[in-house]
Amino acid sequence: GAGVSQSPSNKVTEKGKDVELRCDPISGHTALYWYRQRLGQGLEFLIYFQGNSAPDKSGLPSDRFSAERTGESVSTLTIQRTQQEDSAVYLCASSSGTFGTDTQYFGPGTRLTVL
Amino acid sequence: EDQVTQSPEALRLQEGESSSLNCSYTVSGLRGLFWYRQDPGKGPEFLFTLYSAGEEKEKERLKATLTKKESFLHITAPKPEDSATYLCAVFLTARQLTFGSGTQLTVLP
């Protein structure tokens, strides 16, 4: 019955290292989204999963970013060879409907700091 | 080019002082507009969805309205607990949800 959870809540890494961010959506939600929020800015769409369909990766900023989702459960966002500009809060959301037509419920985010 | 612009960037109100936040968009083919509230260190919390010009939604002290080019979030007699960043997002075409940069609201007791 819990909401969307994300881990870790904070991650500090060195430039060039790989990081994995995890998202546990609300049970039963078929859609899962990843967003990036830089300090003082709005949310940038990264990737969208809907059921077993091929994910919409149109928002991924570079090929260093990738994401996976197992069925309709956990998702992992991986950033390879991190750069300082990757520092941001990464937010995950889930919904029971299709993109834009249904309420998205957000997790608390993972704050990533790349030194 | 900015498609979604929120104003003001920051707003300070005294408790009980009503005001409005603006979200304007410069695109056509709007399929929906969302308002979210975001508290520091937390993810956005859904408030409203508006789909067509003239539509209005209310929740406690908040009322959202939509025209063909903008949306307003009216806050009536705000309380300190209404302090947060308010985000709007427009749903344009399939799979494109564009967020504004938000209005940071502070309500002073």
Interface residues (C-beta under 8 A of the other chain):
Chain A: V4 Y35 G40 Q41 G42 L43 E44 F45 Y48 D56 S58 L91 A93 F99 G100 T101 T103 Q104 Y105 F106 G107 P108 G109
Chain B: V4 R31 G32 F34 Y36 G41 K42 G43 P44 E45 F46 T49 L87 A89 F91 A94 R95 Q96 L97 T98 F99 G100 S101 G102
